[in-house]
Amino acid sequence: MPFANPFLKAVSSLDPCNRKTSVALELMKELPLYASNVVQDSEKEAYDLEIHNFQNDHFSDIVEESVDLWWRDVEYTSKYPLLSRMAFALLTCSMNPKWKVALAY
């Protein structure tokens, strides 16, 4: 079933299995709209370069695991620092009291 929510569509582009398509590339370009505090204006060009490189990169060890764990491994390589930061901002949520209350309803 396709996602109707634009945010969920954009976040789905972070799944490594969804790479190498023009749709995923365009959705990744939209991610900063949903987490405007993650990539600064001065980093925008570097972010765009990272998503293009990420889309064309070869990952031989993509296995079915939690996407956030996969991004943790990518972060350890320091290859895509801005994209990793974006992934963690969108794939994880803070467990502060405001979030707990919001998620409860």
mmCIF file of the C-alpha atoms, coordinates in Angstrom:
data_MODEL
# 
_entry.id   MODEL 
# 
loop_
_atom_site.group_PDB 
_atom_site.id 
_atom_site.type_symbol 
_atom_site.label_atom_id 
_atom_site.label_alt_id 
_atom_site.label_comp_id 
_atom_site.label_asym_id 
_atom_site.label_entity_id 
_atom_site.label_seq_id 
_atom_site.pdbx_PDB_ins_code 
_atom_site.Cartn_x 
_atom_site.Cartn_y 
_atom_site.Cartn_z 
_atom_site.occupancy 
_atom_site.B_iso_or_equiv 
_atom_site.pdbx_formal_charge 
_atom_site.auth_seq_id 
_atom_site.auth_comp_id 
_atom_site.auth_asym_id 
_atom_site.auth_atom_id 
_atom_site.pdbx_PDB_model_num 
ATOM 1   C CA . MET A 1 1   ? 0.000  0.000  0.000  1.00 0.00 ? 1   MET A CA 1 
ATOM 2   C CA . PRO A 1 2   ? 1.566  3.320  -1.019 1.00 0.00 ? 2   PRO A CA 1 
ATOM 3   C CA . PHE A 1 3   ? 2.110  6.009  1.569  1.00 0.00 ? 3   PHE A CA 1 
ATOM 4   C CA . ALA A 1 4   ? -0.127 9.038  1.202  1.00 0.00 ? 4   ALA A CA 1 
ATOM 5   C CA . ASN A 1 5   ? 1.740  11.070 3.808  1.00 0.00 ? 5   ASN A CA 1 
ATOM 6   C CA . PRO A 1 6   ? 4.536  13.189 2.224  1.00 0.00 ? 6   PRO A CA 1 
ATOM 7   C CA . PHE A 1 7   ? 6.676  12.936 5.373  1.00 0.00 ? 7   PHE A CA 1 
ATOM 8   C CA . LEU A 1 8   ? 6.510  9.127  5.410  1.00 0.00 ? 8   LEU A CA 1 
ATOM 9   C CA . LYS A 1 9   ? 7.298  9.023  1.699  1.00 0.00 ? 9   LYS A CA 1 
ATOM 10  C CA . ALA A 1 10  ? 10.377 11.168 2.232  1.00 0.00 ? 10  ALA A CA 1 
ATOM 11  C CA . VAL A 1 11  ? 11.572 9.163  5.244  1.00 0.00 ? 11  VAL A CA 1 
ATOM 12  C CA . SER A 1 12  ? 11.138 5.907  3.303  1.00 0.00 ? 12  SER A CA 1 
ATOM 13  C CA . SER A 1 13  ? 13.975 7.093  1.056  1.00 0.00 ? 13  SER A CA 1 
ATOM 14  C CA . LEU A 1 14  ? 16.354 6.435  3.972  1.00 0.00 ? 14  LEU A CA 1 
ATOM 15  C CA . ASP A 1 15  ? 15.842 2.682  3.625  1.00 0.00 ? 15  ASP A CA 1 
ATOM 16  C CA . PRO A 1 16  ? 19.003 1.453  1.862  1.00 0.00 ? 16  PRO A CA 1 
ATOM 17  C CA . CYS A 1 17  ? 16.890 -0.957 -0.197 1.00 0.00 ? 17  CYS A CA 1 
ATOM 18  C CA . ASN A 1 18  ? 15.122 2.026  -1.795 1.00 0.00 ? 18  ASN A CA 1 
ATOM 19  C CA . ARG A 1 19  ? 18.308 3.523  -3.262 1.00 0.00 ? 19  ARG A CA 1 
ATOM 20  C CA . LYS A 1 20  ? 19.294 3.979  -6.891 1.00 0.00 ? 20  LYS A CA 1 
ATOM 21  C CA . THR A 1 21  ? 16.006 5.408  -8.118 1.00 0.00 ? 21  THR A CA 1 
ATOM 22  C CA . SER A 1 22  ? 15.179 8.922  -9.214 1.00 0.00 ? 22  SER A CA 1 
ATOM 23  C CA . VAL A 1 23  ? 12.206 8.909  -6.828 1.00 0.00 ? 23  VAL A CA 1 
ATOM 24  C CA . ALA A 1 24  ? 14.428 8.123  -3.829 1.00 0.00 ? 24  ALA A CA 1 
ATOM 25  C CA . LEU A 1 25  ? 16.857 10.842 -4.877 1.00 0.00 ? 25  LEU A CA 1 
ATOM 26  C CA . GLU A 1 26  ? 14.090 13.443 -5.088 1.00 0.00 ? 26  GLU A CA 1 
ATOM 27  C CA . LEU A 1 27  ? 12.641 12.343 -1.751 1.00 0.00 ? 27  LEU A CA 1 
ATOM 28  C CA . MET A 1 28  ? 16.055 12.614 -0.081 1.00 0.00 ? 28  MET A CA 1 
ATOM 29  C CA . LYS A 1 29  ? 16.300 16.176 -1.354 1.00 0.00 ? 29  LYS A CA 1 
ATOM 30  C CA . GLU A 1 30  ? 13.072 16.925 0.548  1.00 0.00 ? 30  GLU A CA 1 
ATOM 31  C CA . LEU A 1 31  ? 14.293 15.569 3.898  1.00 0.00 ? 31  LEU A CA 1 
ATOM 32  C CA . PRO A 1 32  ? 15.726 18.911 5.127  1.00 0.00 ? 32  PRO A CA 1 
ATOM 33  C CA . LEU A 1 33  ? 12.199 20.345 4.913  1.00 0.00 ? 33  LEU A CA 1 
ATOM 34  C CA . TYR A 1 34  ? 11.175 17.992 7.726  1.00 0.00 ? 34  TYR A CA 1 
ATOM 35  C CA . ALA A 1 35  ? 14.244 18.534 9.904  1.00 0.00 ? 35  ALA A CA 1 
ATOM 36  C CA . SER A 1 36  ? 15.359 22.064 9.162  1.00 0.00 ? 36  SER A CA 1 
ATOM 37  C CA . ASN A 1 37  ? 17.712 22.191 12.145 1.00 0.00 ? 37  ASN A CA 1 
ATOM 38  C CA . VAL A 1 38  ? 19.835 19.214 11.011 1.00 0.00 ? 38  VAL A CA 1 
ATOM 39  C CA . VAL A 1 39  ? 21.515 20.566 7.872  1.00 0.00 ? 39  VAL A CA 1 
ATOM 40  C CA . GLN A 1 40  ? 22.579 24.198 8.032  1.00 0.00 ? 40  GLN A CA 1 
ATOM 41  C CA . ASP A 1 41  ? 22.357 26.482 4.984  1.00 0.00 ? 41  ASP A CA 1 
ATOM 42  C CA . SER A 1 42  ? 26.146 26.427 4.701  1.00 0.00 ? 42  SER A CA 1 
ATOM 43  C CA . GLU A 1 43  ? 26.033 22.598 4.481  1.00 0.00 ? 43  GLU A CA 1 
ATOM 44  C CA . LYS A 1 44  ? 23.295 22.372 1.840  1.00 0.00 ? 44  LYS A CA 1 
ATOM 45  C CA . GLU A 1 45  ? 25.659 21.907 -1.101 1.00 0.00 ? 45  GLU A CA 1 
ATOM 46  C CA . ALA A 1 46  ? 27.616 19.211 0.759  1.00 0.00 ? 46  ALA A CA 1 
ATOM 47  C CA . TYR A 1 47  ? 24.327 17.474 1.663  1.00 0.00 ? 47  TYR A CA 1 
ATOM 48  C CA . ASP A 1 48  ? 23.237 17.441 -1.990 1.00 0.00 ? 48  ASP A CA 1 
ATOM 49  C CA . LEU A 1 49  ? 26.582 15.946 -2.994 1.00 0.00 ? 49  LEU A CA 1 
ATOM 50  C CA . GLU A 1 50  ? 26.273 13.302 -0.271 1.00 0.00 ? 50  GLU A CA 1 
ATOM 51  C CA . ILE A 1 51  ? 22.838 12.166 -1.414 1.00 0.00 ? 51  ILE A CA 1 
ATOM 52  C CA . HIS A 1 52  ? 24.025 11.859 -5.019 1.00 0.00 ? 52  HIS A CA 1 
ATOM 53  C CA . ASN A 1 53  ? 27.081 9.874  -3.927 1.00 0.00 ? 53  ASN A CA 1 
ATOM 54  C CA . PHE A 1 54  ? 24.949 7.728  -1.602 1.00 0.00 ? 54  PHE A CA 1 
ATOM 55  C CA . GLN A 1 55  ? 22.530 6.896  -4.401 1.00 0.00 ? 55  GLN A CA 1 
ATOM 56  C CA . ASN A 1 56  ? 25.391 5.701  -6.609 1.00 0.00 ? 56  ASN A CA 1 
ATOM 57  C CA . ASP A 1 57  ? 27.470 3.978  -3.938 1.00 0.00 ? 57  ASP A CA 1 
ATOM 58  C CA . HIS A 1 58  ? 27.753 0.203  -3.762 1.00 0.00 ? 58  HIS A CA 1 
ATOM 59  C CA . PHE A 1 59  ? 27.031 -1.398 -0.406 1.00 0.00 ? 59  PHE A CA 1 
ATOM 60  C CA . SER A 1 60  ? 27.888 -5.075 -0.572 1.00 0.00 ? 60  SER A CA 1 
ATOM 61  C CA . ASP A 1 61  ? 26.729 -5.833 2.935  1.00 0.00 ? 61  ASP A CA 1 
ATOM 62  C CA . ILE A 1 62  ? 23.133 -4.610 2.885  1.00 0.00 ? 62  ILE A CA 1 
ATOM 63  C CA . VAL A 1 63  ? 21.260 -7.082 5.031  1.00 0.00 ? 63  VAL A CA 1 
ATOM 64  C CA . GLU A 1 64  ? 17.761 -7.031 6.342  1.00 0.00 ? 64  GLU A CA 1 
ATOM 65  C CA . GLU A 1 65  ? 18.122 -5.282 9.664  1.00 0.00 ? 65  GLU A CA 1 
ATOM 66  C CA . SER A 1 66  ? 16.657 -2.295 11.366 1.00 0.00 ? 66  SER A CA 1 
ATOM 67  C CA . VAL A 1 67  ? 17.242 0.789  9.225  1.00 0.00 ? 67  VAL A CA 1 
ATOM 68  C CA . ASP A 1 68  ? 18.487 2.816  12.186 1.00 0.00 ? 68  ASP A CA 1 
ATOM 69  C CA . LEU A 1 69  ? 21.103 0.135  12.930 1.00 0.00 ? 69  LEU A CA 1 
ATOM 70  C CA . TRP A 1 70  ? 22.179 0.185  9.280  1.00 0.00 ? 70  TRP A CA 1 
ATOM 71  C CA . TRP A 1 71  ? 22.621 3.962  9.455  1.00 0.00 ? 71  TRP A CA 1 
ATOM 72  C CA . ARG A 1 72  ? 24.626 3.572  12.660 1.00 0.00 ? 72  ARG A CA 1 
ATOM 73  C CA . ASP A 1 73  ? 27.072 1.410  10.713 1.00 0.00 ? 73  ASP A CA 1 
ATOM 74  C CA . VAL A 1 74  ? 27.212 4.013  7.935  1.00 0.00 ? 74  VAL A CA 1 
ATOM 75  C CA . GLU A 1 75  ? 27.869 6.718  10.510 1.00 0.00 ? 75  GLU A CA 1 
ATOM 76  C CA . TYR A 1 76  ? 30.859 4.747  11.846 1.00 0.00 ? 76  TYR A CA 1 
ATOM 77  C CA . THR A 1 77  ? 32.448 4.920  8.388  1.00 0.00 ? 77  THR A CA 1 
ATOM 78  C CA . SER A 1 78  ? 32.216 8.752  8.410  1.00 0.00 ? 78  SER A CA 1 
ATOM 79  C CA . LYS A 1 79  ? 31.421 8.545  4.700  1.00 0.00 ? 79  LYS A CA 1 
ATOM 80  C CA . TYR A 1 80  ? 28.056 10.339 4.815  1.00 0.00 ? 80  TYR A CA 1 
ATOM 81  C CA . PRO A 1 81  ? 28.064 12.514 7.953  1.00 0.00 ? 81  PRO A CA 1 
ATOM 82  C CA . LEU A 1 82  ? 25.243 14.878 6.969  1.00 0.00 ? 82  LEU A CA 1 
ATOM 83  C CA . LEU A 1 83  ? 23.014 12.145 5.623  1.00 0.00 ? 83  LEU A CA 1 
ATOM 84  C CA . SER A 1 84  ? 23.659 10.002 8.713  1.00 0.00 ? 84  SER A CA 1 
ATOM 85  C CA . ARG A 1 85  ? 22.749 12.939 10.929 1.00 0.00 ? 85  ARG A CA 1 
ATOM 86  C CA . MET A 1 86  ? 19.546 13.433 8.926  1.00 0.00 ? 86  MET A CA 1 
ATOM 87  C CA . ALA A 1 87  ? 18.689 9.735  9.168  1.00 0.00 ? 87  ALA A CA 1 
ATOM 88  C CA . PHE A 1 88  ? 19.064 9.702  12.946 1.00 0.00 ? 88  PHE A CA 1 
ATOM 89  C CA . ALA A 1 89  ? 17.043 12.885 13.327 1.00 0.00 ? 89  ALA A CA 1 
ATOM 90  C CA . LEU A 1 90  ? 14.148 11.432 11.341 1.00 0.00 ? 90  LEU A CA 1 
ATOM 91  C CA . LEU A 1 91  ? 14.309 7.738  12.273 1.00 0.00 ? 91  LEU A CA 1 
ATOM 92  C CA . THR A 1 92  ? 14.608 8.136  16.022 1.00 0.00 ? 92  THR A CA 1 
ATOM 93  C CA . CYS A 1 93  ? 12.639 10.223 18.443 1.00 0.00 ? 93  CYS A CA 1 
ATOM 94  C CA . SER A 1 94  ? 13.620 11.821 21.667 1.00 0.00 ? 94  SER A CA 1 
ATOM 95  C CA . MET A 1 95  ? 12.122 10.278 24.755 1.00 0.00 ? 95  MET A CA 1 
ATOM 96  C CA . ASN A 1 96  ? 11.726 13.533 26.608 1.00 0.00 ? 96  ASN A CA 1 
ATOM 97  C CA . PRO A 1 97  ? 8.370  14.113 28.364 1.00 0.00 ? 97  PRO A CA 1 
ATOM 98  C CA . LYS A 1 98  ? 6.869  16.199 25.535 1.00 0.00 ? 98  LYS A CA 1 
ATOM 99  C CA . TRP A 1 99  ? 7.363  13.362 23.036 1.00 0.00 ? 99  TRP A CA 1 
ATOM 100 C CA . LYS A 1 100 ? 6.019  10.754 25.441 1.00 0.00 ? 100 LYS A CA 1 
ATOM 101 C CA . VAL A 1 101 ? 2.839  12.767 25.921 1.00 0.00 ? 101 VAL A CA 1 
ATOM 102 C CA . ALA A 1 102 ? 2.472  13.379 22.169 1.00 0.00 ? 102 ALA A CA 1 
ATOM 103 C CA . LEU A 1 103 ? 2.942  9.688  21.364 1.00 0.00 ? 103 LEU A CA 1 
ATOM 104 C CA . ALA A 1 104 ? 0.432  8.636  24.013 1.00 0.00 ? 104 ALA A CA 1 
ATOM 105 C CA . TYR A 1 105 ? -2.465 10.302 22.178 1.00 0.00 ? 105 TYR A CA 1 
# 
